[in-house]
């Protein structure tokens, strides 16, 4: 990002000291408007992200910049927030907050579909309480600045997978099932009243009974 208007120079050099190596190459220069006076440096000035609107291009500039975004979360929906198309020197860190400004989770380098570590960030978040949620993007290295895209997508939450995970943990090893149980409870609770919700609650009640019996057994042994 150009710090000021003026003339800039580009030098191209061979990677190796082989004086006999020659060849052709091309140079391509593209421009984009950097947000030198961003309106999104605080939670109060967060830019709105909308599902289905596609990627939004933003910039970390200057290097200690923080970009804030927000979205309206609906109950029992799972949202994915992703940074992509980073400048070569960029390494984003993503923070997710609730409407009270309380940190929910964060991510630095996520693992992509081919199991490679990336410099991009990704958070999958299931909403159990409808409201406004906030995202803050920073550079992992406060000396770096550059461009990135941010994208918001959503899908209906697979409640069955939450309950099934708790049931599987309880059957395999009740001692470690509590975490899956506690993850499933608010998701089921956020569902509208229905026979399906009642059925899920019954299944979770059975899971809790298994966990409780395990602790009672361990205490008496």
C-alpha positions as protocol buffer text, in pm:
chain_id: "A"
residue {
  index: 1
  type: UNK
  ca { x: 0 y: 0 z: 0 }
}
residue {
  index: 2
  type: UNK
  ca { x: 149 y: 332 z: -103 }
}
residue {
  index: 3
  type: UNK
  ca { x: 205 y: 553 z: 203 }
}
residue {
  index: 4
  type: UNK
  ca { x: 190 y: 869 z: -11 }
}
residue {
  index: 5
  type: UNK
  ca { x: 157 y: 990 z: -369 }
}
residue {
  index: 6
  type: UNK
  ca { x: 484 y: 972 z: -560 }
}
residue {
  index: 7
  type: UNK
  ca { x: 715 y: 770 z: -784 }
}
residue {
  index: 8
  type: UNK
  ca { x: 804 y: 416 z: -681 }
}
residue {
  index: 9
  type: UNK
  ca { x: 1068 y: 188 z: -833 }
}
residue {
  index: 10
  type: UNK
  ca { x: 1067 y: -188 z: -891 }
}
residue {
  index: 11
  type: UNK
  ca { x: 1384 y: -394 z: -922 }
}
residue {
  index: 12
  type: UNK
  ca { x: 1392 y: -746 z: -1069 }
}
residue {
  index: 13
  type: UNK
  ca { x: 1688 y: -972 z: -996 }
}
residue {
  index: 14
  type: UNK
  ca { x: 1778 y: -1333 z: -1061 }
}
residue {
  index: 15
  type: UNK
  ca { x: 1728 y: -1565 z: -768 }
}
residue {
  index: 16
  type: UNK
  ca { x: 2060 y: -1745 z: -824 }
}
residue {
  index: 17
  type: UNK
  ca { x: 2409 y: -1623 z: -911 }
}
residue {
  index: 18
  type: UNK
  ca { x: 2413 y: -1799 z: -1248 }
}
residue {
  index: 19
  type: UNK
  ca { x: 2524 y: -1528 z: -1490 }
}
residue {
  index: 20
  type: UNK
  ca { x: 2450 y: -1751 z: -1790 }
}
residue {
  index: 21
  type: UNK
  ca { x: 2078 y: -1776 z: -1707 }
}
residue {
  index: 22
  type: UNK
  ca { x: 1856 y: -1548 z: -1913 }
}
residue {
  index: 23
  type: UNK
  ca { x: 1486 y: -1534 z: -1994 }
}
residue {
  index: 24
  type: UNK
  ca { x: 1174 y: -1327 z: -2027 }
}
residue {
  index: 25
  type: UNK
  ca { x: 920 y: -1229 z: -1764 }
}
residue {
  index: 26
  type: UNK
  ca { x: 625 y: -997 z: -1738 }
}
residue {
  index: 27
  type: UNK
  ca { x: 530 y: -730 z: -1489 }
}
residue {
  index: 28
  type: UNK
  ca { x: 169 y: -665 z: -1397 }
}
residue {
  index: 29
  type: UNK
  ca { x: 55 y: -375 z: -1178 }
}
residue {
  index: 30
  type: UNK
  ca { x: -297 y: -349 z: -1044 }
}
residue {
  index: 31
  type: UNK
  ca { x: -453 y: -88 z: -819 }
}
residue {
  index: 32
  type: UNK
  ca { x: -716 y: -80 z: -549 }
}
residue {
  index: 33
  type: UNK
  ca { x: -833 y: 194 z: -318 }
}
residue {
  index: 34
  type: UNK
  ca { x: -686 y: 139 z: 27 }
}
residue {
  index: 35
  type: UNK
  ca { x: -903 y: 239 z: 321 }
}
residue {
  index: 36
  type: UNK
  ca { x: -662 y: 499 z: 454 }
}
residue {
  index: 37
  type: UNK
  ca { x: -934 y: 652 z: 673 }
}
residue {
  index: 38
  type: UNK
  ca { x: -1140 y: 348 z: 749 }
}
residue {
  index: 39
  type: UNK
  ca { x: -1477 y: 392 z: 919 }
}
residue {
  index: 40
  type: UNK
  ca { x: -1454 y: 45 z: 1078 }
}
residue {
  index: 41
  type: UNK
  ca { x: -1176 y: 74 z: 1333 }
}
residue {
  index: 42
  type: UNK
  ca { x: -1406 y: 26 z: 1633 }
}
residue {
  index: 43
  type: UNK
  ca { x: -1697 y: -202 z: 1724 }
}
residue {
  index: 44
  type: UNK
  ca { x: -1935 y: 96 z: 1704 }
}
residue {
  index: 45
  type: UNK
  ca { x: -1832 y: 162 z: 1343 }
}
residue {
  index: 46
  type: UNK
  ca { x: -1836 y: -203 z: 1229 }
}
residue {
  index: 47
  type: UNK
  ca { x: -1919 y: -270 z: 863 }
}
residue {
  index: 48
  type: UNK
  ca { x: -2222 y: -492 z: 801 }
}
residue {
  index: 49
  type: UNK
  ca { x: -2164 y: -839 z: 655 }
}
residue {
  index: 50
  type: UNK
  ca { x: -2458 y: -1004 z: 481 }
}
residue {
  index: 51
  type: UNK
  ca { x: -2502 y: -1371 z: 394 }
}
residue {
  index: 52
  type: UNK
  ca { x: -2510 y: -1418 z: 17 }
}
residue {
  index: 53
  type: UNK
  ca { x: -2351 y: -1080 z: -59 }
}
residue {
  index: 54
  type: UNK
  ca { x: -2018 y: -1236 z: -159 }
}
residue {
  index: 55
  type: UNK
  ca { x: -1671 y: -1143 z: -38 }
}
residue {
  index: 56
  type: UNK
  ca { x: -1593 y: -796 z: 94 }
}
residue {
  index: 57
  type: UNK
  ca { x: -1243 y: -663 z: 28 }
}
residue {
  index: 58
  type: UNK
  ca { x: -1073 y: -480 z: 311 }
}
residue {
  index: 59
  type: UNK
  ca { x: -727 y: -366 z: 412 }
}
residue {
  index: 60
  type: UNK
  ca { x: -510 y: -373 z: 720 }
}
residue {
  index: 61
  type: UNK
  ca { x: -362 y: -24 z: 699 }
}
residue {
  index: 62
  type: UNK
  ca { x: -165 y: 101 z: 879 }
}
residue {
  index: 63
  type: UNK
  ca { x: 3 y: -211 z: 1016 }
}
residue {
  index: 64
  type: UNK
  ca { x: -154 y: -185 z: 1364 }
}
residue {
  index: 65
  type: UNK
  ca { x: -501 y: -145 z: 1215 }
}
residue {
  index: 66
  type: UNK
  ca { x: -808 y: -339 z: 1334 }
}
residue {
  index: 67
  type: UNK
  ca { x: -1109 y: -391 z: 1108 }
}
residue {
  index: 68
  type: UNK
  ca { x: -1454 y: -448 z: 1262 }
}
residue {
  index: 69
  type: UNK
  ca { x: -1751 y: -618 z: 1099 }
}
residue {
  index: 70
  type: UNK
  ca { x: -2093 y: -725 z: 1224 }
}
residue {
  index: 71
  type: UNK
  ca { x: -2373 y: -958 z: 1121 }
}
residue {
  index: 72
  type: UNK
  ca { x: -2721 y: -1043 z: 1241 }
}
residue {
  index: 73
  type: UNK
  ca { x: -2726 y: -1398 z: 1374 }
}
residue {
  index: 74
  type: UNK
  ca { x: -3045 y: -1605 z: 1367 }
}
residue {
  index: 75
  type: UNK
  ca { x: -3117 y: -1879 z: 1618 }
}
residue {
  index: 76
  type: UNK
  ca { x: -3012 y: -2234 z: 1532 }
}
residue {
  index: 77
  type: UNK
  ca { x: -2816 y: -2119 z: 1227 }
}
residue {
  index: 78
  type: UNK
  ca { x: -2448 y: -2198 z: 1180 }
}
residue {
  index: 79
  type: UNK
  ca { x: -2232 y: -1921 z: 1034 }
}
residue {
  index: 80
  type: UNK
  ca { x: -1889 y: -1946 z: 875 }
}
residue {
  index: 81
  type: UNK
  ca { x: -1667 y: -1637 z: 869 }
}
residue {
  index: 82
  type: UNK
  ca { x: -1361 y: -1671 z: 647 }
}
residue {
  index: 83
  type: UNK
  ca { x: -1074 y: -1454 z: 529 }
}
residue {
  index: 84
  type: UNK
  ca { x: -932 y: -1533 z: 184 }
}
residue {
  index: 85
  type: UNK
  ca { x: -724 y: -1397 z: -104 }
}
residue {
  index: 86
  type: UNK
  ca { x: -468 y: -1249 z: 135 }
}
residue {
  index: 87
  type: UNK
  ca { x: -178 y: -1038 z: 13 }
}
residue {
  index: 88
  type: UNK
  ca { x: 143 y: -1244 z: 18 }
}
residue {
  index: 89
  type: UNK
  ca { x: 266 y: -1090 z: 343 }
}
residue {
  index: 90
  type: UNK
  ca { x: -68 y: -1097 z: 526 }
}
residue {
  index: 91
  type: UNK
  ca { x: -156 y: -1328 z: 815 }
}
residue {
  index: 92
  type: UNK
  ca { x: -498 y: -1250 z: 960 }
}
residue {
  index: 93
  type: UNK
  ca { x: -627 y: -1317 z: 1311 }
}
residue {
  index: 94
  type: UNK
  ca { x: -1004 y: -1325 z: 1364 }
}
residue {
  index: 95
  type: UNK
  ca { x: -1195 y: -1253 z: 1685 }
}
residue {
  index: 96
  type: UNK
  ca { x: -1569 y: -1310 z: 1736 }
}
residue {
  index: 97
  type: UNK
  ca { x: -1764 y: -1112 z: 1999 }
}
residue {
  index: 98
  type: UNK
  ca { x: -2124 y: -1101 z: 2117 }
}
residue {
  index: 99
  type: UNK
  ca { x: -2328 y: -779 z: 2137 }
}
residue {
  index: 100
  type: UNK
  ca { x: -2189 y: -711 z: 2487 }
}
residue {
  index: 101
  type: UNK
  ca { x: -1834 y: -707 z: 2356 }
}
residue {
  index: 102
  type: UNK
  ca { x: -1749 y: -1040 z: 2517 }
}
residue {
  index: 103
  type: UNK
  ca { x: -1503 y: -1259 z: 2327 }
}
residue {
  index: 104
  type: UNK
  ca { x: -1663 y: -1585 z: 2210 }
}
residue {
  index: 105
  type: UNK
  ca { x: -1377 y: -1741 z: 2015 }
}
residue {
  index: 106
  type: UNK
  ca { x: -1083 y: -1659 z: 1789 }
}
residue {
  index: 107
  type: UNK
  ca { x: -879 y: -1813 z: 1509 }
}
residue {
  index: 108
  type: UNK
  ca { x: -540 y: -1744 z: 1353 }
}
residue {
  index: 109
  type: UNK
  ca { x: -436 y: -2005 z: 1097 }
}
residue {
  index: 110
  type: UNK
  ca { x: -702 y: -2255 z: 995 }
}
residue {
  index: 111
  type: UNK
  ca { x: -649 y: -2592 z: 830 }
}
residue {
  index: 112
  type: UNK
  ca { x: -788 y: -2604 z: 475 }
}
residue {
  index: 113
  type: UNK
  ca { x: -959 y: -2896 z: 296 }
}
residue {
  index: 114
  type: UNK
  ca { x: -628 y: -3055 z: 199 }
}
residue {
  index: 115
  type: UNK
  ca { x: -501 y: -3039 z: 559 }
}
residue {
  index: 116
  type: UNK
  ca { x: -259 y: -2754 z: 493 }
}
residue {
  index: 117
  type: UNK
  ca { x: -204 y: -2472 z: 740 }
}
residue {
  index: 118
  type: UNK
  ca { x: -303 y: -2135 z: 596 }
}
residue {
  index: 119
  type: UNK
  ca { x: -244 y: -1774 z: 695 }
}
residue {
  index: 120
  type: UNK
  ca { x: -617 y: -1709 z: 659 }
}
residue {
  index: 121
  type: UNK
  ca { x: -869 y: -1727 z: 945 }
}
residue {
  index: 122
  type: UNK
  ca { x: -1196 y: -1917 z: 981 }
}
residue {
  index: 123
  type: UNK
  ca { x: -1463 y: -1947 z: 1249 }
}
residue {
  index: 124
  type: UNK
  ca { x: -1769 y: -2175 z: 1242 }
}
residue {
  index: 125
  type: UNK
  ca { x: -2026 y: -2052 z: 1492 }
}
residue {
  index: 126
  type: UNK
  ca { x: -2371 y: -2183 z: 1585 }
}
residue {
  index: 127
  type: UNK
  ca { x: -2606 y: -1912 z: 1709 }
}
residue {
  index: 128
  type: UNK
  ca { x: -2811 y: -2007 z: 2015 }
}
residue {
  index: 129
  type: UNK
  ca { x: -2927 y: -1652 z: 2086 }
}
residue {
  index: 130
  type: UNK
  ca { x: -3037 y: -1426 z: 1801 }
}
residue {
  index: 131
  type: UNK
  ca { x: -2865 y: -1089 z: 1788 }
}
residue {
  index: 132
  type: UNK
  ca { x: -2578 y: -885 z: 1650 }
}
residue {
  index: 133
  type: UNK
  ca { x: -2233 y: -1045 z: 1648 }
}
residue {
  index: 134
  type: UNK
  ca { x: -1905 y: -868 z: 1583 }
}
residue {
  index: 135
  type: UNK
  ca { x: -1585 y: -974 z: 1408 }
}
residue {
  index: 136
  type: UNK
  ca { x: -1248 y: -807 z: 1449 }
}
residue {
  index: 137
  type: UNK
  ca { x: -966 y: -872 z: 1201 }
}
residue {
  index: 138
  type: UNK
  ca { x: -605 y: -790 z: 1280 }
}
residue {
  index: 139
  type: UNK
  ca { x: -265 y: -880 z: 1138 }
}
residue {
  index: 140
  type: UNK
  ca { x: -83 y: -1155 z: 1328 }
}
residue {
  index: 141
  type: UNK
  ca { x: 235 y: -957 z: 1269 }
}
residue {
  index: 142
  type: UNK
  ca { x: 174 y: -596 z: 1369 }
}
residue {
  index: 143
  type: UNK
  ca { x: 443 y: -487 z: 1124 }
}
residue {
  index: 144
  type: UNK
  ca { x: 251 y: -617 z: 820 }
}
residue {
  index: 145
  type: UNK
  ca { x: -26 y: -452 z: 624 }
}
residue {
  index: 146
  type: UNK
  ca { x: -221 y: -546 z: 313 }
}
residue {
  index: 147
  type: UNK
  ca { x: -541 y: -664 z: 149 }
}
residue {
  index: 148
  type: UNK
  ca { x: -774 y: -953 z: 232 }
}
residue {
  index: 149
  type: UNK
  ca { x: -1129 y: -1063 z: 158 }
}
residue {
  index: 150
  type: UNK
  ca { x: -1385 y: -1156 z: 423 }
}
residue {
  index: 151
  type: UNK
  ca { x: -1685 y: -1378 z: 353 }
}
residue {
  index: 152
  type: UNK
  ca { x: -1992 y: -1472 z: 558 }
}
residue {
  index: 153
  type: UNK
  ca { x: -2199 y: -1783 z: 481 }
}
residue {
  index: 154
  type: UNK
  ca { x: -2467 y: -1969 z: 676 }
}
residue {
  index: 155
  type: UNK
  ca { x: -2656 y: -2295 z: 687 }
}
residue {
  index: 156
  type: UNK
  ca { x: -2919 y: -2455 z: 905 }
}
residue {
  index: 157
  type: UNK
  ca { x: -2761 y: -2616 z: 1208 }
}
residue {
  index: 158
  type: UNK
  ca { x: -2752 y: -2995 z: 1208 }
}
residue {
  index: 159
  type: UNK
  ca { x: -2893 y: -3038 z: 1559 }
}
residue {
  index: 160
  type: UNK
  ca { x: -2894 y: -3415 z: 1517 }
}
residue {
  index: 161
  type: UNK
  ca { x: -2514 y: -3415 z: 1488 }
}
residue {
  index: 162
  type: UNK
  ca { x: -2479 y: -3232 z: 1822 }
}
residue {
  index: 163
  type: UNK
  ca { x: -2707 y: -3476 z: 2004 }
}
residue {
  index: 164
  type: UNK
  ca { x: -2554 y: -3779 z: 1831 }
}
residue {
  index: 165
  type: UNK
  ca { x: -2204 y: -3669 z: 1933 }
}
residue {
  index: 166
  type: UNK
  ca { x: -2315 y: -3651 z: 2296 }
}
residue {
  index: 167
  type: UNK
  ca { x: -2478 y: -3995 z: 2274 }
}
residue {
  index: 168
  type: UNK
  ca { x: -2171 y: -4148 z: 2111 }
}
residue {
  index: 169
  type: UNK
  ca { x: -1939 y: -3999 z: 2374 }
}
residue {
  index: 170
  type: UNK
  ca { x: -2165 y: -4124 z: 2654 }
}
residue {
  index: 171
  type: UNK
  ca { x: -2165 y: -4476 z: 2508 }
}
residue {
  index: 172
  type: UNK
  ca { x: -1790 y: -4486 z: 2441 }
}
residue {
  index: 173
  type: UNK
  ca { x: -1654 y: -4305 z: 2746 }
}
residue {
  index: 174
  type: UNK
  ca { x: -1900 y: -4124 z: 2978 }
}
residue {
  index: 175
  type: UNK
  ca { x: -1610 y: -3964 z: 3161 }
}
residue {
  index: 176
  type: UNK
  ca { x: -1543 y: -3738 z: 2862 }
}
residue {
  index: 177
  type: UNK
  ca { x: -1903 y: -3697 z: 2740 }
}
residue {
  index: 178
  type: UNK
  ca { x: -1982 y: -3385 z: 2941 }
}
residue {
  index: 179
  type: UNK
  ca { x: -1821 y: -3148 z: 2688 }
}
residue {
  index: 180
  type: UNK
  ca { x: -2034 y: -3281 z: 2400 }
}
residue {
  index: 181
  type: UNK
  ca { x: -2342 y: -3276 z: 2622 }
}
residue {
  index: 182
  type: UNK
  ca { x: -2284 y: -2913 z: 2721 }
}
residue {
  index: 183
  type: UNK
  ca { x: -2233 y: -2817 z: 2355 }
}
residue {
  index: 184
  type: UNK
  ca { x: -2563 y: -2979 z: 2252 }
}
residue {
  index: 185
  type: UNK
  ca { x: -2785 y: -2839 z: 2530 }
}
residue {
  index: 186
  type: UNK
  ca { x: -2795 y: -2470 z: 2419 }
}
residue {
  index: 187
  type: UNK
  ca { x: -2840 y: -2568 z: 2053 }
}
residue {
  index: 188
  type: UNK
  ca { x: -3146 y: -2779 z: 2137 }
}
residue {
  index: 189
  type: UNK
  ca { x: -3276 y: -2514 z: 2377 }
}
residue {
  index: 190
  type: UNK
  ca { x: -3265 y: -2253 z: 2098 }
}
residue {
  index: 191
  type: UNK
  ca { x: -3498 y: -2458 z: 1877 }
}
residue {
  index: 192
  type: UNK
  ca { x: -3863 y: -2347 z: 1853 }
}
residue {
  index: 193
  type: UNK
  ca { x: -4102 y: -2565 z: 2051 }
}
residue {
  index: 194
  type: UNK
  ca { x: -4183 y: -2878 z: 1852 }
}
residue {
  index: 195
  type: UNK
  ca { x: -4202 y: -3256 z: 1883 }
}
residue {
  index: 196
  type: UNK
  ca { x: -3849 y: -3271 z: 1740 }
}
residue {
  index: 197
  type: UNK
  ca { x: -3719 y: -3043 z: 2017 }
}
residue {
  index: 198
  type: UNK
  ca { x: -3890 y: -3256 z: 2281 }
}
residue {
  index: 199
  type: UNK
  ca { x: -3735 y: -3571 z: 2133 }
}
residue {
  index: 200
  type: UNK
  ca { x: -3387 y: -3414 z: 2137 }
}
residue {
  index: 201
  type: UNK
  ca { x: -3433 y: -3304 z: 2498 }
}
residue {
  index: 202
  type: UNK
  ca { x: -3533 y: -3657 z: 2598 }
}
residue {
  index: 203
  type: UNK
  ca { x: -3224 y: -3801 z: 2433 }
}
residue {
  index: 204
  type: UNK
  ca { x: -3001 y: -3548 z: 2608 }
}
residue {
  index: 205
  type: UNK
  ca { x: -3168 y: -3631 z: 2937 }
}
residue {
  index: 206
  type: UNK
  ca { x: -3069 y: -3994 z: 2881 }
}
residue {
  index: 207
  type: UNK
  ca { x: -2712 y: -3884 z: 2807 }
}
residue {
  index: 208
  type: UNK
  ca { x: -2701 y: -3685 z: 3129 }
}
residue {
  index: 209
  type: UNK
  ca { x: -2825 y: -3986 z: 3324 }
}
residue {
  index: 210
  type: UNK
  ca { x: -2540 y: -4196 z: 3183 }
}
residue {
  index: 211
  type: UNK
  ca { x: -2285 y: -3927 z: 3275 }
}
residue {
  index: 212
  type: UNK
  ca { x: -2435 y: -3887 z: 3623 }
}
residue {
  index: 213
  type: UNK
  ca { x: -2429 y: -4262 z: 3686 }
}
residue {
  index: 214
  type: UNK
  ca { x: -2064 y: -4273 z: 3579 }
}
residue {
  index: 215
  type: UNK
  ca { x: -1969 y: -4008 z: 3835 }
}
residue {
  index: 216
  type: UNK
  ca { x: -2173 y: -4180 z: 4107 }
}
residue {
  index: 217
  type: UNK
  ca { x: -2001 y: -4512 z: 4031 }
}
residue {
  index: 218
  type: UNK
  ca { x: -1655 y: -4350 z: 4037 }
}
residue {
  index: 219
  type: UNK
  ca { x: -1734 y: -4175 z: 4365 }
}
residue {
  index: 220
  type: UNK
  ca { x: -1848 y: -4497 z: 4534 }
}
residue {
  index: 221
  type: UNK
  ca { x: -1562 y: -4709 z: 4405 }
}
